[in-house]
Amino acid sequence: MYSKIQGMVGKPDLLKTNFKKGIFISKTGYEAKWWNSTEIEGIKNYFDGEVVNKIQTPHFSIIHISRFLKT
């Protein structure tokens, strides 16, 4: 995926990138973290929110978590 946007994020820094932990770091300093389902659930619970939208592709997903104010 990152090879297609290399012009924007830079070349991968394979000495700093840790695929097992889901951490991508480029030679320009761009960083991305891939979250597993347990981590996503923890983030949702931390913000006391609900998943209101999710975009799933074979390579990544984007999750919109909204925190509703309780009255």
C-alpha positions as CSV (number, residue, x, y, z in Angstrom):
1,M,0.0,0.0,0.0
2,Y,2.7,2.5,0.9
3,S,4.6,2.0,-2.4
4,K,1.6,3.6,-4.1
5,I,1.9,6.7,-1.9
6,Q,5.6,6.8,-1.6
7,G,5.8,10.2,-3.1
8,M,3.8,11.5,-0.2
9,V,5.2,9.4,2.8
10,G,8.7,8.6,1.6
11,K,10.5,5.3,1.3
12,P,10.1,2.7,4.1
13,D,12.8,2.8,6.8
14,L,13.2,-1.0,7.3
15,L,15.4,-0.5,10.3
16,K,12.7,1.3,12.2
17,T,9.6,-0.3,10.8
18,N,8.2,-3.2,12.9
19,F,5.7,-5.2,11.0
20,K,5.0,-7.6,13.9
21,K,3.9,-4.6,16.1
22,G,2.1,-2.9,13.2
23,I,4.4,0.1,13.1
24,F,5.5,1.7,9.8
25,I,8.1,4.5,9.7
26,S,9.5,6.0,6.5
27,K,12.8,7.6,5.9
28,T,11.1,11.0,5.9
29,G,9.7,10.4,9.4
30,Y,6.2,9.5,8.4
31,E,4.7,7.1,11.0
32,A,1.6,4.9,10.9
33,K,0.3,2.3,13.3
34,W,-1.9,-0.7,12.4
35,W,-4.3,-1.5,15.2
36,N,-5.6,-5.0,15.8
37,S,-9.2,-5.6,16.8
38,T,-8.4,-5.8,20.5
39,E,-6.6,-2.4,20.4
40,I,-9.5,-0.9,18.5
41,E,-12.0,-2.1,21.1
42,G,-9.7,-0.6,23.8
43,I,-9.7,2.8,22.0
44,K,-13.5,2.7,21.6
45,N,-13.9,1.9,25.3
46,Y,-11.3,4.6,26.4
47,F,-13.3,7.3,24.6
48,D,-16.6,5.7,25.7
49,G,-17.7,5.8,22.1
50,E,-19.4,3.9,19.4
51,V,-18.2,2.9,15.9
52,V,-20.5,5.0,13.6
53,N,-18.7,4.3,10.3
54,K,-16.1,1.8,9.1
55,I,-14.4,1.5,5.8
56,Q,-12.8,-1.9,5.2
57,T,-10.4,-2.7,2.4
58,P,-8.1,-5.7,1.9
59,H,-5.2,-3.6,3.1
60,F,-6.6,-1.3,5.8
61,S,-9.7,0.0,7.5
62,I,-10.7,3.4,8.7
63,I,-12.9,3.5,11.8
64,H,-14.9,6.6,12.9
65,I,-15.6,6.4,16.6
66,S,-18.0,9.0,18.0
67,R,-18.3,9.9,21.6
68,F,-21.9,10.7,22.4
69,L,-22.5,13.0,25.4
70,K,-24.6,11.3,28.0
71,T,-27.3,13.4,29.8
